[in-house]
Amino acid sequence: MAGRMCTRKWRSYRHRFLPWVVFNLSKNEKTLRHVTERSEDSLISAEQITQSLLKFFIVLLKGYNGEHRTSKDKEFLGHNEMFQTLGFCIDRRPSTLPLAGTGVFVVNGVIPKGTVVAMYPGTVYQPYDPILFQSIRNPFIFRCIDGVLIDGSDKGMSKMVFKSCSGRDRLGPLVTSDTSWLTASPRNPLAVGQYVNNCSNTKPANVCYQEYDVPDRFPIELWQFLPNVNFSQDARRPLRCVVLVSFRDIAEGEELFSNYYTIVH
Ligand SMILES: C[S@@+](CC[C@H](N)C(=O)[O-])C[C@H]1O[C@@H](n2cnc3c(N)ncnc32)[C@H](O)[C@@H]1O
């Protein structure tokens, strides 16, 4: 009986980070996110995500193309632009949870409910792509509803694969993805979503993951701020990105927490 229930739950899960979620499932039963329909899992529409990213990327582009900037200015440019355009700023800091490593915090401003708060960077693997070596002991493999995987690790082989795919996909002088999320100072400061920790019994989730396929009409000169790249050059589908959207208003100083595990009934 328990086995059958477990199998049913397993079949209806949406997102997971292995082996973290499997290991913690029983411990964190209260923190599972339950939704009754697949559509309920999307807090905002794809069009709202597009508009939000366009608004921010256009400002980033102007900033990075601006003259009279020193390299020091450029280091903080993303954060300044983020605060001015979106009204908040996020960054990585040691987590408030014991033994949880790094987390992501609202360091300036407030985030209203239903806002695109962060992006989950990484190499995008279709269900048929080989990912075995990159996935070994890698807690940053994010699983989308349709089996697409995103490897958000910024180290070792994962890092090499991302850089190589990004170089391969350049269109002459046009860069079509951002590799700076692999460093401590991403040009697009939204691209730190892979460091958002799982909620706990005392720290409920304030953001959730939402899949987003980049539409054809997304301006090519703004692709340089997208922190995702396809592993396969011949992936015959739009580029998959994952954004984190706020469940509620989030105050300055708060840490972001997501649900690593969502059950669709
Ligand atoms: C996707 S990473 C998140 C970033 C991670 N905190 C780090 O510093 O690399 C997932 C890993 O973070 C840690 N983690 C996430 N949520 C946690 C929690 N609520 N309590 C303890 N550790 C957590 C676990 O080690 C997990 O395997």
PDBQT file of the ligand as one rigid body, heavy atoms in Angstrom, charges set to zero:
ROOT
HETATM    1  C1  LIG A 301      20.780  23.469  -6.129  1.00  0.00    +0.000 C 
HETATM    2  S1  LIG A 301      21.906  23.441  -4.821  1.00  0.00    +0.000 S 
HETATM    3  C2  LIG A 301      21.567  24.962  -3.988  1.00  0.00    +0.000 C 
HETATM    4  C3  LIG A 301      22.855  25.737  -3.706  1.00  0.00    +0.000 C 
HETATM    5  C4  LIG A 301      23.642  25.247  -2.523  1.00  0.00    +0.000 C 
HETATM    6  N1  LIG A 301      23.108  25.830  -1.296  1.00  0.00    +0.000 N 
HETATM    7  C5  LIG A 301      25.124  25.547  -2.633  1.00  0.00    +0.000 C 
HETATM    8  O1  LIG A 301      25.669  26.296  -1.845  1.00  0.00    +0.000 OA
HETATM    9  O2  LIG A 301      25.753  25.023  -3.565  1.00  0.00    +0.000 OA
HETATM   10  C6  LIG A 301      21.138  22.200  -3.868  1.00  0.00    +0.000 C 
HETATM   11  C7  LIG A 301      21.917  21.836  -2.622  1.00  0.00    +0.000 C 
HETATM   12  O3  LIG A 301      21.778  22.854  -1.626  1.00  0.00    +0.000 OA
HETATM   13  C8  LIG A 301      21.656  22.278  -0.334  1.00  0.00    +0.000 C 
HETATM   14  N2  LIG A 301      20.333  22.628   0.214  1.00  0.00    +0.000 N 
HETATM   15  C9  LIG A 301      19.287  23.143  -0.452  1.00  0.00    +0.000 A 
HETATM   16  N3  LIG A 301      18.239  23.375   0.370  1.00  0.00    +0.000 NA
HETATM   17  C10 LIG A 301      18.625  22.992   1.596  1.00  0.00    +0.000 A 
HETATM   18  C11 LIG A 301      17.988  22.968   2.878  1.00  0.00    +0.000 A 
HETATM   19  N4  LIG A 301      16.746  23.389   3.048  1.00  0.00    +0.000 N 
HETATM   20  N5  LIG A 301      18.705  22.496   3.933  1.00  0.00    +0.000 NA
HETATM   21  C12 LIG A 301      19.980  22.067   3.782  1.00  0.00    +0.000 A 
HETATM   22  N6  LIG A 301      20.636  22.059   2.595  1.00  0.00    +0.000 NA
HETATM   23  C13 LIG A 301      19.968  22.516   1.509  1.00  0.00    +0.000 A 
HETATM   24  C14 LIG A 301      21.776  20.778  -0.516  1.00  0.00    +0.000 C 
HETATM   25  O4  LIG A 301      23.141  20.462  -0.320  1.00  0.00    +0.000 OA
HETATM   26  C15 LIG A 301      21.393  20.580  -1.975  1.00  0.00    +0.000 C 
HETATM   27  O5  LIG A 301      21.987  19.424  -2.517  1.00  0.00    +0.000 OA
ENDROOT
TORSDOF 0
